[in-house]
Amino acid sequence: MKIDIYDSFDLLFFLKSKNLLADCKDEFWWENSGTLEVVIGAILVQNTKWHQVKKVILNLKKYDLITLESLANIDLRLLESLIQNCGFYHQKAIRLKLLATNIISEFGDFDNFKNNASRQWLLSQKGIGFESADSILNYAFYREVMVVDKYTQKLLYTLGFEFDDYDALQDWLTRGVVDNYERIENLYYKEIPLSKVYARFHAKIVEFSKIN
């Protein structure tokens, strides 16, 4: 791939020129951002194609299971049967049920969880790694966090960038955005929250990678 990329602002500028999110219904890209649905999706999508996750979420909605209380109290075998198209469904059912139980125990409700849960708390939960935690922080909580995934790692590698770990790649992505924030606002022709910049930046990486 022959693109002159020196920092993450250059990458964002290039990706934005592709108009990749023209049909995006949610301004944060992840459908129904800011809700519990994102948290559930972040667990279900692990090692699974997103179109399978969408089908499962629709199934959960059909049974009114997109609430903390319903997930915490549901029979495990029933939950397994409803999410079995996502792969590793037994493991994911256990983790979803436990996560919902822990959120209620620690925070009471989703709004309090959204406002007060830390990255450290998320990482302490069974089945939540860096990518899942940061997806929840950005897409569900609207925090100023850039998500790093396999698409990101592969794209940067093809551009000649190599990083020692997740944190180093995340730092490279965020530094170029923060250092050029005024230029980014000019790109969008308006003030735009940093959290939304990160959300749409990650979204552009994913969509560009899928096409290419």
C-alpha atoms as a printed R data frame, in Angstrom:
    type eleno elety resid chain resno       x       y      z
1   ATOM     1    CA   MET     A     1   0.000   0.000  0.000
2   ATOM     2    CA   LYS     A     2   1.677   3.191 -1.185
3   ATOM     3    CA   ILE     A     3   0.397   5.969  1.071
4   ATOM     4    CA   ASP     A     4   2.554   8.620  2.713
5   ATOM     5    CA   ILE     A     5   1.615   8.199  6.354
6   ATOM     6    CA   TYR     A     6   3.799   9.768  9.031
7   ATOM     7    CA   ASP     A     7   1.423   9.924 11.989
8   ATOM     8    CA   SER     A     8  -2.130   8.975 12.874
9   ATOM     9    CA   PHE     A     9  -3.485  12.317 11.671
10  ATOM    10    CA   ASP     A    10  -2.247  11.471  8.181
11  ATOM    11    CA   LEU     A    11  -4.012   8.125  8.435
12  ATOM    12    CA   LEU     A    12  -7.256   9.715  9.636
13  ATOM    13    CA   PHE     A    13  -7.048  12.321  6.840
14  ATOM    14    CA   PHE     A    14  -6.575   9.579  4.235
15  ATOM    15    CA   LEU     A    15  -9.409   7.417  5.580
16  ATOM    16    CA   LYS     A    16 -11.802  10.353  5.870
17  ATOM    17    CA   SER     A    17 -11.256  11.136  2.189
18  ATOM    18    CA   LYS     A    18 -12.715   7.712  1.365
19  ATOM    19    CA   ASN     A    19 -16.142   8.664  2.744
20  ATOM    20    CA   LEU     A    20 -16.411   5.235  4.364
21  ATOM    21    CA   LEU     A    21 -19.161   6.042  6.862
22  ATOM    22    CA   ALA     A    22 -21.567   7.880  4.564
23  ATOM    23    CA   ASP     A    23 -24.457   5.537  5.400
24  ATOM    24    CA   CYS     A    24 -23.671   5.241  9.110
25  ATOM    25    CA   LYS     A    25 -26.880   5.599 11.134
26  ATOM    26    CA   ASP     A    26 -25.161   6.093 14.486
27  ATOM    27    CA   GLU     A    27 -22.702   8.990 14.758
28  ATOM    28    CA   PHE     A    28 -20.462   6.756 16.885
29  ATOM    29    CA   TRP     A    29 -20.702   4.002 14.211
30  ATOM    30    CA   TRP     A    30 -21.517   1.172 16.635
31  ATOM    31    CA   GLU     A    31 -25.262   0.639 16.333
32  ATOM    32    CA   ASN     A    32 -27.155   1.848 19.415
33  ATOM    33    CA   SER     A    33 -24.002   3.315 20.919
34  ATOM    34    CA   GLY     A    34 -24.164   4.463 24.520
35  ATOM    35    CA   THR     A    35 -26.292   1.503 25.584
36  ATOM    36    CA   LEU     A    36 -25.967  -1.897 27.235
37  ATOM    37    CA   GLU     A    37 -26.249  -3.402 23.769
38  ATOM    38    CA   VAL     A    38 -22.645  -2.327 23.078
39  ATOM    39    CA   VAL     A    39 -21.408  -4.126 26.201
40  ATOM    40    CA   ILE     A    40 -23.206  -7.300 25.169
41  ATOM    41    CA   GLY     A    41 -21.935  -6.984 21.618
42  ATOM    42    CA   ALA     A    42 -18.347  -6.496 22.778
43  ATOM    43    CA   ILE     A    43 -18.511  -9.909 24.462
44  ATOM    44    CA   LEU     A    44 -20.399 -11.703 21.699
45  ATOM    45    CA   VAL     A    45 -18.196 -10.469 18.842
46  ATOM    46    CA   GLN     A    46 -15.043 -12.084 20.191
47  ATOM    47    CA   ASN     A    47 -13.823 -14.579 17.563
48  ATOM    48    CA   THR     A    48 -17.114 -14.105 15.702
49  ATOM    49    CA   LYS     A    49 -18.301 -12.298 12.574
50  ATOM    50    CA   TRP     A    50 -20.345  -9.183 13.316
51  ATOM    51    CA   HIS     A    51 -23.292 -10.250 11.154
52  ATOM    52    CA   GLN     A    52 -23.739 -13.260 13.474
53  ATOM    53    CA   VAL     A    53 -23.707 -10.960 16.500
54  ATOM    54    CA   LYS     A    54 -26.424  -8.765 14.999
55  ATOM    55    CA   LYS     A    55 -28.677 -11.797 14.560
56  ATOM    56    CA   VAL     A    56 -28.108 -12.850 18.169
57  ATOM    57    CA   ILE     A    57 -28.787  -9.356 19.517
58  ATOM    58    CA   LEU     A    58 -32.081  -9.284 17.620
59  ATOM    59    CA   ASN     A    59 -32.873 -12.636 19.203
60  ATOM    60    CA   LEU     A    60 -32.085 -11.283 22.675
61  ATOM    61    CA   LYS     A    61 -34.290  -8.257 22.021
62  ATOM    62    CA   LYS     A    62 -37.121 -10.555 21.014
63  ATOM    63    CA   TYR     A    63 -37.018 -12.049 24.515
64  ATOM    64    CA   ASP     A    64 -36.455  -8.689 26.284
65  ATOM    65    CA   LEU     A    65 -32.978  -9.708 27.396
66  ATOM    66    CA   ILE     A    66 -31.100  -6.459 26.758
67  ATOM    67    CA   THR     A    67 -31.251  -5.522 30.437
68  ATOM    68    CA   LEU     A    68 -28.885  -6.216 33.290
69  ATOM    69    CA   GLU     A    69 -31.585  -7.819 35.414
70  ATOM    70    CA   SER     A    70 -32.783 -10.214 32.728
71  ATOM    71    CA   LEU     A    71 -29.226 -11.308 31.885
72  ATOM    72    CA   ALA     A    72 -28.319 -11.775 35.534
73  ATOM    73    CA   ASN     A    73 -31.408 -13.880 36.206
74  ATOM    74    CA   ILE     A    74 -31.807 -15.870 32.999
75  ATOM    75    CA   ASP     A    75 -31.359 -19.632 33.005
76  ATOM    76    CA   LEU     A    76 -27.873 -20.331 31.670
77  ATOM    77    CA   ARG     A    77 -29.002 -23.032 29.247
78  ATOM    78    CA   LEU     A    78 -31.641 -20.742 27.773
79  ATOM    79    CA   LEU     A    79 -29.061 -17.998 27.277
80  ATOM    80    CA   GLU     A    80 -26.729 -20.491 25.613
81  ATOM    81    CA   SER     A    81 -29.462 -21.517 23.196
82  ATOM    82    CA   LEU     A    82 -30.157 -17.889 22.279
83  ATOM    83    CA   ILE     A    83 -26.536 -16.981 21.545
84  ATOM    84    CA   GLN     A    84 -25.270 -20.262 20.088
85  ATOM    85    CA   ASN     A    85 -24.688 -18.745 16.636
86  ATOM    86    CA   CYS     A    86 -21.888 -16.618 18.058
87  ATOM    87    CA   GLY     A    87 -19.425 -19.418 18.711
88  ATOM    88    CA   PHE     A    88 -17.972 -20.260 22.136
89  ATOM    89    CA   TYR     A    89 -21.560 -19.720 23.279
90  ATOM    90    CA   HIS     A    90 -21.215 -21.659 26.529
91  ATOM    91    CA   GLN     A    91 -18.282 -19.538 27.624
92  ATOM    92    CA   LYS     A    92 -19.902 -16.305 26.474
93  ATOM    93    CA   ALA     A    93 -23.184 -17.105 28.215
94  ATOM    94    CA   ILE     A    94 -21.375 -17.623 31.507
95  ATOM    95    CA   ARG     A    95 -19.447 -14.396 31.074
96  ATOM    96    CA   LEU     A    96 -22.468 -12.308 30.095
97  ATOM    97    CA   LYS     A    97 -24.478 -13.574 33.049
98  ATOM    98    CA   LEU     A    98 -21.591 -13.001 35.464
99  ATOM    99    CA   LEU     A    99 -20.846  -9.543 34.073
100 ATOM   100    CA   ALA     A   100 -24.474  -8.460 34.439
101 ATOM   101    CA   THR     A   101 -24.504  -9.789 38.006
102 ATOM   102    CA   ASN     A   102 -21.281  -7.948 38.863
103 ATOM   103    CA   ILE     A   103 -22.478  -4.684 37.335
104 ATOM   104    CA   ILE     A   104 -25.651  -4.793 39.410
105 ATOM   105    CA   SER     A   105 -23.669  -5.687 42.529
106 ATOM   106    CA   GLU     A   106 -21.039  -2.963 42.042
107 ATOM   107    CA   PHE     A   107 -23.009  -0.173 40.361
108 ATOM   108    CA   GLY     A   108 -26.728  -0.891 40.716
109 ATOM   109    CA   ASP     A   109 -27.799   0.131 37.220
110 ATOM   110    CA   PHE     A   110 -26.410   0.777 33.772
111 ATOM   111    CA   ASP     A   111 -26.273   4.572 34.048
112 ATOM   112    CA   ASN     A   112 -24.140   4.405 37.192
113 ATOM   113    CA   PHE     A   113 -21.981   1.735 35.563
114 ATOM   114    CA   LYS     A   114 -21.570   3.907 32.474
115 ATOM   115    CA   ASN     A   115 -20.527   6.931 34.508
116 ATOM   116    CA   ASN     A   116 -18.259   5.268 37.052
117 ATOM   117    CA   ALA     A   117 -16.781   1.995 35.806
118 ATOM   118    CA   SER     A   118 -13.057   2.220 35.124
119 ATOM   119    CA   ARG     A   119 -10.912   0.478 32.539
120 ATOM   120    CA   GLN     A   120  -9.261  -1.407 35.383
121 ATOM   121    CA   TRP     A   121 -12.623  -2.679 36.600
122 ATOM   122    CA   LEU     A   122 -13.582  -3.824 33.108
123 ATOM   123    CA   LEU     A   123 -10.263  -5.626 32.650
124 ATOM   124    CA   SER     A   124 -10.821  -7.425 35.941
125 ATOM   125    CA   GLN     A   125 -13.962  -9.065 34.538
126 ATOM   126    CA   LYS     A   126 -13.785 -12.550 33.063
127 ATOM   127    CA   GLY     A   127 -13.562 -12.436 29.284
128 ATOM   128    CA   ILE     A   128 -12.807  -8.714 28.889
129 ATOM   129    CA   GLY     A   129  -9.426  -7.872 27.390
130 ATOM   130    CA   PHE     A   130  -7.962  -4.599 26.143
131 ATOM   131    CA   GLU     A   131  -9.969  -4.409 22.914
132 ATOM   132    CA   SER     A   132 -13.295  -5.302 24.562
133 ATOM   133    CA   ALA     A   133 -12.696  -2.918 27.470
134 ATOM   134    CA   ASP     A   134 -11.791  -0.030 25.189
135 ATOM   135    CA   SER     A   135 -14.746  -0.743 22.899
136 ATOM   136    CA   ILE     A   136 -17.047  -0.488 25.917
137 ATOM   137    CA   LEU     A   137 -15.325   2.669 27.171
138 ATOM   138    CA   ASN     A   138 -15.610   4.429 23.828
139 ATOM   139    CA   TYR     A   139 -18.782   3.124 22.206
140 ATOM   140    CA   ALA     A   140 -20.889   2.513 25.325
141 ATOM   141    CA   PHE     A   141 -19.496   5.122 27.737
142 ATOM   142    CA   TYR     A   142 -18.403   7.787 25.217
143 ATOM   143    CA   ARG     A   143 -14.997   8.045 26.883
144 ATOM   144    CA   GLU     A   144 -11.948   9.442 25.090
145 ATOM   145    CA   VAL     A   145 -10.440   6.036 24.315
146 ATOM   146    CA   MET     A   146  -9.126   4.746 20.986
147 ATOM   147    CA   VAL     A   147  -9.861   1.094 20.234
148 ATOM   148    CA   VAL     A   148  -7.111  -1.088 18.796
149 ATOM   149    CA   ASP     A   149  -8.057  -4.325 17.043
150 ATOM   150    CA   LYS     A   150  -6.609  -6.796 14.541
151 ATOM   151    CA   TYR     A   151  -7.717  -4.632 11.632
152 ATOM   152    CA   THR     A   152  -5.723  -1.743 13.092
153 ATOM   153    CA   GLN     A   153  -2.637  -3.845 13.710
154 ATOM   154    CA   LYS     A   154  -2.701  -5.323 10.206
155 ATOM   155    CA   LEU     A   155  -3.288  -1.984  8.475
156 ATOM   156    CA   LEU     A   156  -0.439  -0.278 10.311
157 ATOM   157    CA   TYR     A   157   1.838  -3.226  9.573
158 ATOM   158    CA   THR     A   158   1.128  -2.934  5.841
159 ATOM   159    CA   LEU     A   159   2.036   0.767  6.107
160 ATOM   160    CA   GLY     A   160   5.396  -0.122  7.613
161 ATOM   161    CA   PHE     A   161   4.665   0.504 11.290
162 ATOM   162    CA   GLU     A   162   5.444  -2.064 13.947
163 ATOM   163    CA   PHE     A   163   4.657  -1.751 17.652
164 ATOM   164    CA   ASP     A   164   5.753  -3.739 20.665
165 ATOM   165    CA   ASP     A   165   2.283  -4.066 22.183
166 ATOM   166    CA   TYR     A   166  -1.305  -2.826 22.330
167 ATOM   167    CA   ASP     A   167  -0.448   0.208 24.459
168 ATOM   168    CA   ALA     A   168   2.290   1.386 22.101
169 ATOM   169    CA   LEU     A   169  -0.027   1.224 19.086
170 ATOM   170    CA   GLN     A   170  -2.831   2.938 20.994
171 ATOM   171    CA   ASP     A   171  -0.447   5.694 22.075
172 ATOM   172    CA   TRP     A   172   0.664   6.263 18.460
173 ATOM   173    CA   LEU     A   173  -2.952   6.535 17.303
174 ATOM   174    CA   THR     A   174  -4.040   8.917 20.049
175 ATOM   175    CA   ARG     A   175  -0.958  11.152 19.923
176 ATOM   176    CA   GLY     A   176  -1.490  12.135 16.305
177 ATOM   177    CA   VAL     A   177  -5.129  12.946 17.014
178 ATOM   178    CA   VAL     A   178  -4.492  15.020 20.134
179 ATOM   179    CA   ASP     A   179  -1.577  16.905 18.589
180 ATOM   180    CA   ASN     A   180  -3.657  17.813 15.536
181 ATOM   181    CA   TYR     A   181  -7.063  18.280 17.128
182 ATOM   182    CA   GLU     A   182  -7.658  21.751 15.631
183 ATOM   183    CA   ARG     A   183  -6.884  20.399 12.166
184 ATOM   184    CA   ILE     A   184  -9.325  17.557 12.763
185 ATOM   185    CA   GLU     A   185 -12.076  20.025 13.642
186 ATOM   186    CA   ASN     A   186 -11.348  21.755 10.335
187 ATOM   187    CA   LEU     A   187 -11.753  18.407  8.587
188 ATOM   188    CA   TYR     A   188 -15.228  18.042 10.063
189 ATOM   189    CA   TYR     A   189 -16.073  21.735  9.713
190 ATOM   190    CA   LYS     A   190 -17.301  21.801 13.297
191 ATOM   191    CA   GLU     A   191 -16.397  21.107 16.896
192 ATOM   192    CA   ILE     A   192 -16.379  17.381 17.484
193 ATOM   193    CA   PRO     A   193 -15.880  15.534 20.799
194 ATOM   194    CA   LEU     A   194 -12.597  13.674 21.024
195 ATOM   195    CA   SER     A   195 -14.530  10.533 21.960
196 ATOM   196    CA   LYS     A   196 -16.400  10.707 18.646
197 ATOM   197    CA   VAL     A   197 -13.169  11.297 16.720
198 ATOM   198    CA   TYR     A   198 -11.745   8.096 18.199
199 ATOM   199    CA   ALA     A   199 -14.955   6.175 17.497
200 ATOM   200    CA   ARG     A   200 -15.121   7.236 13.880
201 ATOM   201    CA   PHE     A   201 -11.369   6.829 13.374
202 ATOM   202    CA   HIS     A   202 -11.552   3.214 14.513
203 ATOM   203    CA   ALA     A   203 -14.690   2.709 12.427
204 ATOM   204    CA   LYS     A   204 -12.923   4.008  9.321
205 ATOM   205    CA   ILE     A   205 -10.010   1.632  9.916
206 ATOM   206    CA   VAL     A   206 -12.393  -1.330 10.170
207 ATOM   207    CA   GLU     A   207 -14.456  -0.397  7.126
208 ATOM   208    CA   PHE     A   208 -11.393   0.371  4.982
209 ATOM   209    CA   SER     A   209  -9.787  -2.920  6.001
210 ATOM   210    CA   LYS     A   210 -12.906  -4.910  5.119
211 ATOM   211    CA   ILE     A   211 -12.998  -3.363  1.651
212 ATOM   212    CA   ASN     A   212  -9.296  -3.833  1.031
